[in-house]
Amino acid sequence: MAEFIGAGNGLTHEGLADGETHTETLAGGQVTISRSGTFTYYRFHTSCAAHRFRMLAQLRPEVRLVYVAKGRGIQVGCHGPAKVFSDGESDCSLVREGCVQDIALDGEGTCELFILVVGLPDFPLSAAGRPPYLRKFLRTDTCAWLLGGRGMVLGMRKVTVIQQLLHEKKPLYLQRVYTQLKLAELWVLFLEKADHFNNEGALAQLRSEELERMQKVRDLLHNQPARSYSLVGLAHAVGTNEATLKKHFKAVYGTTVFGYLTARRMELAKALLLSKELKVAAVAQEVGYKYASHFTTAFRKHFGVLPNKLLRMVVPVVPVLGELETICAFLFAA
């Protein structure tokens, strides 16, 4: 499914069957291409090695959601200057039929890039309800970026959906439906924030150094969620003040500093409970709670279930599966 051309790696999803996954192992990295229904997604994961990829020309125009989970200076381009992405940034590109898209990962540390692809005729939104900026974007006759020269940072909810998509496994008979639902959810969440981004322009008002400060705060919370934080301490750590931190973080990530931290801790706790045989008190300590009772309260508020009940939940198979198929049919209808 993947072929190598010139100095770069030529990749294509042409002919990939529904439910099929193809993995290409590279020196210091890996590329996975998977298709689920009308959606295809690419996952690029490299560590301390520079790579250049070329997504080969397709027979019809496509809309591609680009999201950088980890890394800086990642370049994605098509006909003209490449757009540069860093941790947490996202945008949507329209790639016309017959056009290639080039991707460069600089190799300075670990990079993780996620690209969600859907053919323009299968774009999962009815034409009637599309806002003007989106209609204009989808009708353009050249390759283009939805947000132009700006970059949009995804909030914790979108990040969680991507992590669930990539890492959360369901029973085999549910996995395909679950994957399609998560891919559709990601489109909805991205476009919902893009609407706010275009209407409010809050992020457009941030200078590059201000955005970088917010990304540094986000990195601290995401990579070290068990630490104890204060708004004053975080603000001083990145060279700003408490009021500015609160305002700018909410504008960039769509939630408060501690809202983001709690969501990150809860997702980590859920992963620990599902993958390791740890007691609730041990998980609470792992994610930064001194008292298990405080963790239990936060977990129940976030997920609607007690942590010690998580693994006991039994879902009736036939009714739920039928309901999920109905939802998918609705979401993916032309």
TORDODO-14844 format. One record per residue (C-alpha): x negated, y negated, z; chain; residue number from 1. Coordinates in steps of 0.25 Angstrom, whole numbers, always signed. Example, Ala and Ser with C-alpha at 12.3 -4.5 7.8 and 13.67 -1.06 7.14 Angstrom:
2
+-------+-------+-------+-------+-----+
!    xx !    yy !    zz ! chain !   n !
+-------+-------+-------+-------+-----+
!   -49 !   +18 !   +31 !     A !   1 !
!   -55 !    +4 !   +29 !     A !   2 !
+-------+-------+-------+-------+-----+
This chain:
334
+-------+-------+-------+-------+-----+
!    xx !    yy !    zz ! chain !   n !
+-------+-------+-------+-------+-----+
!    +0 !    +0 !    +0 !     A !   1 !
!   -12 !    -9 !    +3 !     A !   2 !
!   -23 !   -11 !    -8 !     A !   3 !
!   -36 !   -19 !    -7 !     A !   4 !
!   -39 !   -30 !   -17 !     A !   5 !
!   -51 !   -38 !   -18 !     A !   6 !
!   -57 !   -43 !    -5 !     A !   7 !
!   -43 !   -43 !    +2 !     A !   8 !
!   -33 !   -32 !    +6 !     A !   9 !
!   -21 !   -32 !    -4 !     A !  10 !
!    -8 !   -28 !    +3 !     A !  11 !
!    +5 !   -25 !    -2 !     A !  12 !
!   +19 !   -21 !    +3 !     A !  13 !
!   +24 !   -18 !   -11 !     A !  14 !
!   +31 !    -4 !   -11 !     A !  15 !
!   +30 !    -2 !    +4 !     A !  16 !
!   +42 !    +6 !    +8 !     A !  17 !
!   +52 !    +3 !   +19 !     A !  18 !
!   +46 !    +8 !   +32 !     A !  19 !
!   +32 !   +10 !   +26 !     A !  20 !
!   +20 !    +5 !   +33 !     A !  21 !
!    +6 !    +3 !   +27 !     A !  22 !
!    -7 !    +1 !   +35 !     A !  23 !
!   -20 !    -4 !   +29 !     A !  24 !
!   -32 !    -3 !   +39 !     A !  25 !
!   -43 !   -13 !   +36 !     A !  26 !
!   -56 !   -16 !   +43 !     A !  27 !
!   -52 !   -22 !   +56 !     A !  28 !
!   -38 !   -23 !   +53 !     A !  29 !
!   -25 !   -17 !   +48 !     A !  30 !
!   -13 !   -21 !   +39 !     A !  31 !
!    +0 !   -14 !   +40 !     A !  32 !
!   +12 !   -16 !   +30 !     A !  33 !
!   +26 !   -11 !   +33 !     A !  34 !
!   +39 !   -12 !   +27 !     A !  35 !
!   +53 !   -12 !   +34 !     A !  36 !
!   +65 !   -14 !   +26 !     A !  37 !
!   +64 !   -27 !   +18 !     A !  38 !
!   +52 !   -32 !   +27 !     A !  39 !
!   +37 !   -29 !   +25 !     A !  40 !
!   +27 !   -33 !   +36 !     A !  41 !
!   +12 !   -34 !   +36 !     A !  42 !
!    +3 !   -33 !   +48 !     A !  43 !
!   -12 !   -37 !   +47 !     A !  44 !
!   -20 !   -34 !   +59 !     A !  45 !
!   -35 !   -37 !   +59 !     A !  46 !
!   -46 !   -38 !   +69 !     A !  47 !
!   -59 !   -46 !   +67 !     A !  48 !
!   -59 !   -44 !   +52 !     A !  49 !
!   -56 !   -54 !   +41 !     A !  50 !
!   -46 !   -48 !   +31 !     A !  51 !
!   -39 !   -54 !   +18 !     A !  52 !
!   -26 !   -48 !   +13 !     A !  53 !
!   -18 !   -50 !    +1 !     A !  54 !
!    -3 !   -47 !    +1 !     A !  55 !
!    -1 !   -43 !   -14 !     A !  56 !
!    +9 !   -49 !   -23 !     A !  57 !
!   +23 !   -44 !   -22 !     A !  58 !
!   +34 !   -43 !   -32 !     A !  59 !
!   +44 !   -52 !   -25 !     A !  60 !
!   +43 !   -64 !   -16 !     A !  61 !
!   +41 !   -61 !    -1 !     A !  62 !
!   +43 !   -69 !   +12 !     A !  63 !
!   +32 !   -66 !   +22 !     A !  64 !
!   +32 !   -69 !   +37 !     A !  65 !
!   +17 !   -71 !   +41 !     A !  66 !
!   +14 !   -70 !   +56 !     A !  67 !
!    +0 !   -70 !   +63 !     A !  68 !
!    +1 !   -62 !   +76 !     A !  69 !
!   -14 !   -64 !   +79 !     A !  70 !
!   -26 !   -71 !   +72 !     A !  71 !
!   -30 !   -85 !   +67 !     A !  72 !
!   -33 !   -90 !   +53 !     A !  73 !
!   -25 !   -79 !   +46 !     A !  74 !
!   -22 !   -84 !   +32 !     A !  75 !
!   -10 !   -80 !   +23 !     A !  76 !
!    -9 !   -87 !    +9 !     A !  77 !
!    -2 !   -86 !    -4 !     A !  78 !
!    -5 !   -95 !   -15 !     A !  79 !
!   -13 !  -107 !    -9 !     A !  80 !
!   -19 !  -109 !    +5 !     A !  81 !
!   -17 !   -98 !   +15 !     A !  82 !
!    -9 !  -101 !   +28 !     A !  83 !
!   -17 !   -99 !   +40 !     A !  84 !
!   -10 !   -92 !   +52 !     A !  85 !
!   -14 !   -90 !   +67 !     A !  86 !
!    -9 !   -82 !   +79 !     A !  87 !
!    +6 !   -83 !   +80 !     A !  88 !
!    +9 !   -91 !   +67 !     A !  89 !
!   +19 !   -87 !   +56 !     A !  90 !
!   +24 !   -92 !   +43 !     A !  91 !
!   +32 !   -86 !   +31 !     A !  92 !
!   +27 !   -85 !   +17 !     A !  93 !
!   +35 !   -83 !    +4 !     A !  94 !
!   +26 !   -75 !    -6 !     A !  95 !
!   +31 !   -75 !   -20 !     A !  96 !
!   +31 !   -63 !   -29 !     A !  97 !
!   +17 !   -60 !   -35 !     A !  98 !
!   +10 !   -68 !   -25 !     A !  99 !
!    -1 !   -62 !   -15 !     A ! 100 !
!    -3 !   -67 !    -1 !     A ! 101 !
!   -17 !   -68 !    +5 !     A ! 102 !
!   -20 !   -65 !   +20 !     A ! 103 !
!   -33 !   -68 !   +27 !     A ! 104 !
!   -36 !   -64 !   +42 !     A ! 105 !
!   -50 !   -70 !   +46 !     A ! 106 !
!   -54 !   -59 !   +55 !     A ! 107 !
!   -57 !   -68 !   +67 !     A ! 108 !
!   -50 !   -59 !   +78 !     A ! 109 !
!   -38 !   -50 !   +77 !     A ! 110 !
!   -27 !   -55 !   +67 !     A ! 111 !
!   -13 !   -50 !   +66 !     A ! 112 !
!    -4 !   -54 !   +54 !     A ! 113 !
!   +10 !   -50 !   +52 !     A ! 114 !
!   +17 !   -53 !   +38 !     A ! 115 !
!   +32 !   -49 !   +37 !     A ! 116 !
!   +36 !   -48 !   +22 !     A ! 117 !
!   +50 !   -48 !   +15 !     A ! 118 !
!   +54 !   -50 !    +1 !     A ! 119 !
!   +61 !   -63 !    -2 !     A ! 120 !
!   +73 !   -56 !    -7 !     A ! 121 !
!   +74 !   -49 !    +6 !     A ! 122 !
!   +72 !   -61 !   +15 !     A ! 123 !
!   +81 !   -58 !   +27 !     A ! 124 !
!   +89 !   -71 !   +28 !     A ! 125 !
!  +101 !   -75 !   +19 !     A ! 126 !
!   +98 !   -86 !   +10 !     A ! 127 !
!  +110 !   -94 !   +15 !     A ! 128 !
!  +105 !   -96 !   +29 !     A ! 129 !
!   +91 !  -100 !   +25 !     A ! 130 !
!   +86 !  -114 !   +30 !     A ! 131 !
!   +81 !  -123 !   +19 !     A ! 132 !
!   +66 !  -122 !   +22 !     A ! 133 !
!   +68 !  -107 !   +21 !     A ! 134 !
!   +76 !  -107 !    +8 !     A ! 135 !
!   +66 !  -116 !    +2 !     A ! 136 !
!   +54 !  -107 !    +6 !     A ! 137 !
!   +61 !   -94 !    +1 !     A ! 138 !
!   +64 !  -101 !   -13 !     A ! 139 !
!   +50 !  -106 !   -16 !     A ! 140 !
!   +43 !  -101 !   -28 !     A ! 141 !
!   +29 !  -101 !   -22 !     A ! 142 !
!   +23 !   -94 !   -10 !     A ! 143 !
!   +25 !  -102 !    +2 !     A ! 144 !
!   +25 !  -103 !   +17 !     A ! 145 !
!   +38 !  -106 !   +25 !     A ! 146 !
!   +31 !  -115 !   +35 !     A ! 147 !
!   +21 !  -121 !   +25 !     A ! 148 !
!    +9 !  -126 !   +32 !     A ! 149 !
!   +14 !  -124 !   +46 !     A ! 150 !
!   +13 !  -111 !   +54 !     A ! 151 !
!   +23 !  -106 !   +64 !     A ! 152 !
!   +20 !   -99 !   +77 !     A ! 153 !
!   +29 !   -87 !   +80 !     A ! 154 !
!   +35 !   -87 !   +94 !     A ! 155 !
!   +35 !   -75 !  +104 !     A ! 156 !
!   +48 !   -69 !   +99 !     A ! 157 !
!   +42 !   -67 !   +84 !     A ! 158 !
!   +29 !   -62 !   +89 !     A ! 159 !
!   +37 !   -52 !   +98 !     A ! 160 !
!   +45 !   -47 !   +85 !     A ! 161 !
!   +32 !   -45 !   +77 !     A ! 162 !
!   +25 !   -37 !   +89 !     A ! 163 !
!   +38 !   -29 !   +90 !     A ! 164 !
!   +38 !   -26 !   +75 !     A ! 165 !
!   +23 !   -22 !   +75 !     A ! 166 !
!   +22 !   -15 !   +88 !     A ! 167 !
!   +35 !   -10 !   +93 !     A ! 168 !
!   +39 !    +4 !   +89 !     A ! 169 !
!   +53 !   +10 !   +88 !     A ! 170 !
!   +58 !   +24 !   +86 !     A ! 171 !
!   +56 !   +27 !   +71 !     A ! 172 !
!   +70 !   +27 !   +67 !     A ! 173 !
!   +71 !   +12 !   +73 !     A ! 174 !
!   +58 !    +7 !   +69 !     A ! 175 !
!   +62 !    +2 !   +54 !     A ! 176 !
!   +74 !    -5 !   +59 !     A ! 177 !
!   +67 !   -11 !   +71 !     A ! 178 !
!   +56 !   -16 !   +61 !     A ! 179 !
!   +66 !   -22 !   +52 !     A ! 180 !
!   +73 !   -29 !   +63 !     A ! 181 !
!   +60 !   -35 !   +69 !     A ! 182 !
!   +56 !   -40 !   +55 !     A ! 183 !
!   +69 !   -47 !   +53 !     A ! 184 !
!   +68 !   -53 !   +67 !     A ! 185 !
!   +55 !   -58 !   +64 !     A ! 186 !
!   +60 !   -66 !   +51 !     A ! 187 !
!   +71 !   -71 !   +59 !     A ! 188 !
!   +62 !   -76 !   +71 !     A ! 189 !
!   +52 !   -82 !   +61 !     A ! 190 !
!   +63 !   -90 !   +53 !     A ! 191 !
!   +70 !   -95 !   +65 !     A ! 192 !
!   +57 !  -101 !   +70 !     A ! 193 !
!   +54 !  -106 !   +56 !     A ! 194 !
!   +67 !  -114 !   +56 !     A ! 195 !
!   +63 !  -120 !   +69 !     A ! 196 !
!   +49 !  -123 !   +64 !     A ! 197 !
!   +55 !  -130 !   +51 !     A ! 198 !
!   +66 !  -137 !   +59 !     A ! 199 !
!   +59 !  -142 !   +71 !     A ! 200 !
!   +45 !  -144 !   +66 !     A ! 201 !
!   +40 !  -142 !   +80 !     A ! 202 !
!   +28 !  -134 !   +76 !     A ! 203 !
!   +25 !  -143 !   +64 !     A ! 204 !
!   +22 !  -154 !   +75 !     A ! 205 !
!   +11 !  -146 !   +82 !     A ! 206 !
!    -3 !  -149 !   +78 !     A ! 207 !
!   -12 !  -137 !   +75 !     A ! 208 !
!   -20 !  -138 !   +88 !     A ! 209 !
!    -6 !  -138 !   +96 !     A ! 210 !
!    -2 !  -126 !   +89 !     A ! 211 !
!   -15 !  -119 !   +92 !     A ! 212 !
!   -13 !  -122 !  +107 !     A ! 213 !
!    +0 !  -115 !  +107 !     A ! 214 !
!    -6 !  -103 !  +100 !     A ! 215 !
!   -17 !  -102 !  +110 !     A ! 216 !
!    -6 !  -102 !  +121 !     A ! 217 !
!    +2 !   -92 !  +114 !     A ! 218 !
!   -11 !   -83 !  +112 !     A ! 219 !
!   -13 !   -84 !  +127 !     A ! 220 !
!    +1 !   -80 !  +131 !     A ! 221 !
!    +1 !   -69 !  +120 !     A ! 222 !
!   -13 !   -63 !  +122 !     A ! 223 !
!   -13 !   -64 !  +138 !     A ! 224 !
!    +2 !   -63 !  +142 !     A ! 225 !
!    -2 !   -58 !  +156 !     A ! 226 !
!    -9 !   -70 !  +160 !     A ! 227 !
!    -3 !   -81 !  +169 !     A ! 228 !
!    +0 !   -94 !  +162 !     A ! 229 !
!    +4 !  -108 !  +165 !     A ! 230 !
!    +9 !  -119 !  +155 !     A ! 231 !
!    -2 !  -128 !  +160 !     A ! 232 !
!   -13 !  -118 !  +159 !     A ! 233 !
!    -9 !  -114 !  +145 !     A ! 234 !
!    -8 !  -129 !  +141 !     A ! 235 !
!   -22 !  -132 !  +146 !     A ! 236 !
!   -28 !  -119 !  +140 !     A ! 237 !
!   -24 !  -124 !  +126 !     A ! 238 !
!   -26 !  -139 !  +128 !     A ! 239 !
!   -12 !  -145 !  +129 !     A ! 240 !
!    -2 !  -148 !  +140 !     A ! 241 !
!    +9 !  -141 !  +146 !     A ! 242 !
!   +21 !  -149 !  +139 !     A ! 243 !
!   +14 !  -148 !  +126 !     A ! 244 !
!   +12 !  -133 !  +128 !     A ! 245 !
!   +26 !  -130 !  +131 !     A ! 246 !
!   +31 !  -138 !  +119 !     A ! 247 !
!   +22 !  -133 !  +109 !     A ! 248 !
!   +22 !  -119 !  +113 !     A ! 249 !
!   +38 !  -119 !  +112 !     A ! 250 !
!   +37 !  -125 !   +98 !     A ! 251 !
!   +27 !  -115 !   +93 !     A ! 252 !
!   +32 !  -102 !   +99 !     A ! 253 !
!   +47 !  -105 !  +102 !     A ! 254 !
!   +46 !  -102 !  +117 !     A ! 255 !
!   +39 !  -107 !  +129 !     A ! 256 !
!   +25 !  -103 !  +134 !     A ! 257 !
!   +31 !   -94 !  +145 !     A ! 258 !
!   +42 !   -89 !  +136 !     A ! 259 !
!   +31 !   -84 !  +126 !     A ! 260 !
!   +23 !   -78 !  +137 !     A ! 261 !
!   +35 !   -70 !  +143 !     A ! 262 !
!   +39 !   -65 !  +130 !     A ! 263 !
!   +24 !   -60 !  +127 !     A ! 264 !
!   +24 !   -53 !  +141 !     A ! 265 !
!   +37 !   -46 !  +139 !     A ! 266 !
!   +33 !   -41 !  +125 !     A ! 267 !
!   +20 !   -36 !  +131 !     A ! 268 !
!   +27 !   -30 !  +142 !     A ! 269 !
!   +37 !   -23 !  +133 !     A ! 270 !
!   +25 !   -17 !  +125 !     A ! 271 !
!   +18 !   -12 !  +138 !     A ! 272 !
!   +31 !    -6 !  +143 !     A ! 273 !
!   +33 !    +2 !  +130 !     A ! 274 !
!   +19 !    +6 !  +127 !     A ! 275 !
!   +13 !    +9 !  +141 !     A ! 276 !
!   +17 !   +16 !  +153 !     A ! 277 !
!   +16 !    +5 !  +162 !     A ! 278 !
!   +25 !    +1 !  +174 !     A ! 279 !
!   +33 !   -12 !  +174 !     A ! 280 !
!   +24 !   -18 !  +184 !     A ! 281 !
!   +11 !   -15 !  +176 !     A ! 282 !
!   +17 !   -21 !  +163 !     A ! 283 !
!   +21 !   -33 !  +171 !     A ! 284 !
!    +7 !   -35 !  +176 !     A ! 285 !
!    +2 !   -33 !  +161 !     A ! 286 !
!   +10 !   -44 !  +156 !     A ! 287 !
!    +7 !   -54 !  +167 !     A ! 288 !
!   +18 !   -52 !  +178 !     A ! 289 !
!   +14 !   -52 !  +192 !     A ! 290 !
!   +27 !   -46 !  +197 !     A ! 291 !
!   +34 !   -35 !  +189 !     A ! 292 !
!   +48 !   -40 !  +194 !     A ! 293 !
!   +45 !   -53 !  +186 !     A ! 294 !
!   +41 !   -45 !  +174 !     A ! 295 !
!   +53 !   -37 !  +174 !     A ! 296 !
!   +62 !   -49 !  +175 !     A ! 297 !
!   +55 !   -55 !  +163 !     A ! 298 !
!   +55 !   -42 !  +155 !     A ! 299 !
!   +70 !   -41 !  +157 !     A ! 300 !
!   +73 !   -55 !  +153 !     A ! 301 !
!   +65 !   -54 !  +141 !     A ! 302 !
!   +69 !   -40 !  +136 !     A ! 303 !
!   +82 !   -38 !  +144 !     A ! 304 !
!   +78 !   -25 !  +150 !     A ! 305 !
!   +69 !   -21 !  +162 !     A ! 306 !
!   +55 !   -17 !  +158 !     A ! 307 !
!   +57 !    -3 !  +165 !     A ! 308 !
!   +69 !    -1 !  +157 !     A ! 309 !
!   +62 !    -4 !  +143 !     A ! 310 !
!   +58 !   +11 !  +140 !     A ! 311 !
!   +71 !   +16 !  +145 !     A ! 312 !
!   +80 !    +9 !  +134 !     A ! 313 !
!   +87 !   +18 !  +125 !     A ! 314 !
!   +93 !   +13 !  +112 !     A ! 315 !
!  +105 !   +20 !  +106 !     A ! 316 !
!   +99 !   +24 !   +93 !     A ! 317 !
!  +110 !   +26 !   +82 !     A ! 318 !
!  +119 !   +13 !   +86 !     A ! 319 !
!  +106 !    +4 !   +87 !     A ! 320 !
!  +100 !    +9 !   +74 !     A ! 321 !
!  +113 !    +7 !   +67 !     A ! 322 !
!  +114 !    -7 !   +72 !     A ! 323 !
!   +99 !   -10 !   +68 !     A ! 324 !
!  +101 !    -5 !   +54 !     A ! 325 !
!  +113 !   -15 !   +53 !     A ! 326 !
!  +105 !   -26 !   +58 !     A ! 327 !
!   +94 !   -24 !   +48 !     A ! 328 !
!  +104 !   -23 !   +37 !     A ! 329 !
!  +110 !   -36 !   +41 !     A ! 330 !
!   +96 !   -43 !   +43 !     A ! 331 !
!   +90 !   -38 !   +30 !     A ! 332 !
!  +102 !   -40 !   +21 !     A ! 333 !
!   +99 !   -49 !    +9 !     A ! 334 !
+-------+-------+-------+-------+-----+
